[in-house]
Amino acid sequence: MFEKDPRTFSPQYKNLTPEQKAMVKLEITITRFFKDFDRSISRWERLIYPTMVVFGMLGMSGFYLIYNMTEDMHIVSTNMDPNMQNNLAEMSANMAALTANISIMTGHISTIVDKIEHMDSNINNMSHNITEMSNNVGDMRDSISTMSSHITGIDKAIGEMNLAIHGMTYNTGVMTQDVNTMNRNISRPATFMNNFAPW
């Protein structure tokens, strides 16, 4: 660091005492420090000045926005409905009525749910009864089929009885003819005998 400085190569520097050489080195160090500080300040100046300009523009735009927002709020406050308080009170009353109606509607919905559950149980019972009726109809169908077979047997028996009655009627007619014939055959001798009898 100090070897590159030309002052350390001069003949006067070699004739100096150690204290004087230390003072020269301190002077060289301070000189280099101020040169480096000056260079760093120039670098910071290249950064700080544009930053200050940007912050200034941001501050001006913020002031402009705040001014416009204040003016807009003033316009809103002047255009605000003077009856807003009354309207808010009426809206609050309507909200209370709406809450009460919702509570009533909730109670009605609970009643409807209970009735639907009751209807569901009745529908289940009705389905069970319909199943039993279907079973009973099946039993009735079997009974009717059995009765139909019995009626068919009765019809057959009645037909046989009808034939038997026809046969009996025919035989009764034949017997009637035989009795008439026998009556005629007996009545002639009996008339002849009655003519001789004194009674």
C-alpha positions as CSV (number, residue, x, y, z in Angstrom):
1,M,0.0,0.0,0.0
2,F,2.7,2.5,1.0
3,E,5.3,1.0,-1.4
4,K,3.4,2.3,-4.4
5,D,3.4,5.9,-3.2
6,P,6.2,7.9,-4.8
7,R,6.9,9.8,-1.6
8,T,8.3,6.6,0.0
9,F,10.9,6.3,-2.8
10,S,12.2,9.9,-2.5
11,P,15.7,10.4,-0.9
12,Q,14.2,12.8,1.7
13,Y,12.0,9.9,3.0
14,K,15.0,7.7,3.6
15,N,16.7,10.4,5.8
16,L,13.6,10.8,8.0
17,T,13.3,9.5,11.5
18,P,10.8,6.6,12.2
19,E,8.4,9.1,13.8
20,Q,8.5,11.3,10.7
21,K,8.1,8.3,8.5
22,A,5.0,7.3,10.5
23,M,3.6,10.8,10.1
24,V,4.2,10.6,6.3
25,K,2.5,7.2,6.2
26,L,-0.4,8.7,8.3
27,E,-0.6,11.5,5.8
28,I,-0.6,9.1,2.9
29,T,-3.4,7.0,4.6
30,I,-5.5,10.0,5.3
31,T,-5.0,11.3,1.8
32,R,-6.1,8.0,0.3
33,F,-9.1,7.8,2.7
34,F,-10.3,11.2,1.6
35,K,-9.8,10.2,-2.0
36,D,-11.8,7.0,-1.6
37,F,-14.4,8.9,0.4
38,D,-14.7,11.5,-2.3
39,R,-15.1,8.7,-4.9
40,S,-17.8,6.9,-2.8
41,I,-19.6,10.2,-2.3
42,S,-19.7,10.7,-6.0
43,R,-21.1,7.2,-6.4
44,W,-23.7,8.0,-3.7
45,E,-24.6,11.3,-5.4
46,R,-25.4,9.4,-8.6
47,L,-27.8,7.2,-6.6
48,I,-29.2,9.8,-4.1
49,Y,-30.1,12.6,-6.5
50,P,-32.4,10.4,-8.7
51,T,-33.8,8.8,-5.6
52,M,-34.7,12.3,-4.2
53,V,-36.3,13.2,-7.5
54,V,-38.4,10.0,-7.5
55,F,-39.4,10.5,-3.8
56,G,-40.3,14.1,-4.6
57,M,-42.5,13.0,-7.5
58,L,-44.1,10.3,-5.3
59,G,-44.8,12.9,-2.6
60,M,-46.4,15.3,-5.2
61,S,-48.5,12.5,-6.6
62,G,-49.6,11.5,-3.1
63,F,-50.5,15.1,-2.3
64,Y,-52.5,15.2,-5.6
65,L,-54.3,11.9,-4.8
66,I,-55.1,13.1,-1.2
67,Y,-56.4,16.4,-2.6
68,N,-58.6,14.6,-5.2
69,M,-59.9,12.1,-2.6
70,T,-60.7,15.0,-0.2
71,E,-62.6,16.7,-3.0
72,D,-64.4,13.5,-3.9
73,M,-65.4,12.9,-0.3
74,H,-66.7,16.5,-0.2
75,I,-68.8,15.8,-3.3
76,V,-70.1,12.5,-1.7
77,S,-70.9,14.2,1.5
78,T,-72.8,17.0,-0.3
79,N,-74.7,14.5,-2.5
80,M,-75.5,12.2,0.4
81,D,-79.2,11.6,1.1
82,P,-80.4,13.8,4.0
83,N,-82.9,11.1,4.9
84,M,-80.3,8.4,5.2
85,Q,-80.7,8.1,8.9
86,N,-84.5,7.6,8.6
87,N,-83.9,5.2,5.8
88,L,-81.4,3.3,7.8
89,A,-83.8,3.1,10.8
90,E,-86.6,1.8,8.5
91,M,-84.2,-0.7,7.0
92,S,-83.2,-1.9,10.5
93,A,-86.9,-2.3,11.4
94,N,-87.5,-4.2,8.1
95,M,-84.5,-6.4,8.9
96,A,-86.0,-7.2,12.4
97,A,-89.3,-8.1,10.7
98,L,-87.4,-10.2,8.2
99,T,-85.6,-12.0,11.0
100,A,-89.0,-12.7,12.7
101,N,-90.5,-14.0,9.5
102,I,-87.4,-16.2,9.0
103,S,-87.9,-17.6,12.5
104,I,-91.6,-18.3,11.7
105,M,-90.7,-19.9,8.4
106,T,-88.1,-22.1,10.2
107,G,-90.8,-23.3,12.5
108,H,-93.1,-24.0,9.6
109,I,-90.4,-25.9,7.8
110,S,-89.8,-28.0,11.0
111,T,-93.5,-28.8,11.1
112,I,-93.5,-29.7,7.4
113,V,-90.5,-32.0,8.0
114,D,-92.3,-33.7,10.9
115,K,-95.4,-34.2,8.7
116,I,-93.2,-35.6,5.9
117,E,-91.7,-38.1,8.3
118,H,-95.2,-39.0,9.5
119,M,-96.3,-39.4,5.9
120,D,-93.2,-41.6,5.2
121,S,-94.2,-43.9,8.1
122,N,-97.8,-44.0,6.8
123,I,-96.5,-44.8,3.3
124,N,-94.4,-47.6,4.7
125,N,-97.4,-49.0,6.6
126,M,-99.5,-48.6,3.4
127,S,-96.9,-50.4,1.4
128,H,-96.9,-53.2,4.0
129,N,-100.7,-53.4,3.9
130,I,-100.6,-53.4,0.1
131,T,-98.2,-56.3,0.3
132,E,-100.5,-58.2,2.6
133,M,-103.5,-57.4,0.3
134,S,-101.4,-58.7,-2.6
135,N,-100.8,-61.9,-0.7
136,N,-104.5,-62.1,0.2
137,V,-105.5,-61.5,-3.4
138,G,-103.1,-64.4,-4.3
139,D,-104.8,-66.6,-1.7
140,M,-108.2,-65.5,-3.1
141,R,-107.1,-66.3,-6.6
142,D,-106.1,-69.8,-5.4
143,S,-109.4,-70.2,-3.6
144,I,-111.3,-69.0,-6.7
145,S,-109.4,-71.5,-8.8
146,T,-110.3,-74.3,-6.4
147,M,-113.9,-73.1,-6.4
148,S,-113.9,-73.0,-10.1
149,S,-112.7,-76.6,-10.3
150,H,-115.4,-77.6,-7.7
151,I,-118.0,-75.7,-9.7
152,T,-116.9,-77.6,-12.8
153,G,-117.4,-80.9,-10.8
154,I,-120.8,-79.7,-9.6
155,D,-121.8,-78.7,-13.2
156,K,-120.8,-82.2,-14.3
157,A,-122.8,-83.8,-11.5
158,I,-125.8,-81.6,-12.3
159,G,-125.5,-82.7,-15.9
160,E,-125.4,-86.3,-14.8
161,M,-128.5,-85.6,-12.5
162,N,-130.3,-84.0,-15.4
163,L,-129.7,-87.1,-17.5
164,A,-130.9,-89.3,-14.6
165,I,-134.0,-87.2,-14.1
166,H,-134.7,-87.5,-17.8
167,G,-134.3,-91.2,-17.5
168,M,-136.6,-91.2,-14.4
169,T,-139.2,-89.1,-16.3
170,Y,-139.1,-91.5,-19.2
171,N,-139.4,-94.5,-16.9
172,T,-142.3,-92.7,-15.0
173,G,-144.1,-92.2,-18.3
174,V,-143.6,-95.8,-19.2
175,M,-144.8,-96.8,-15.7
176,T,-147.9,-94.5,-16.2
177,Q,-148.7,-96.2,-19.5
178,D,-148.3,-99.6,-17.8
179,V,-150.5,-98.6,-14.9
180,N,-153.2,-97.3,-17.3
181,T,-153.0,-100.5,-19.2
182,M,-153.2,-102.4,-16.0
183,N,-156.1,-100.3,-14.9
184,R,-158.0,-100.9,-18.0
185,N,-157.3,-104.6,-17.8
186,I,-158.4,-104.7,-14.1
187,S,-161.4,-102.4,-14.4
188,R,-163.3,-104.6,-16.9
189,P,-163.5,-107.7,-14.6
190,A,-164.1,-105.6,-11.6
191,T,-167.1,-104.0,-13.3
192,F,-168.4,-107.3,-14.2
193,M,-167.9,-108.5,-10.6
194,N,-169.6,-105.4,-9.2
195,N,-172.7,-106.1,-11.2
196,F,-173.1,-109.5,-9.3
197,A,-172.2,-108.1,-5.9
198,P,-175.2,-107.0,-3.7
199,W,-173.3,-104.1,-2.1
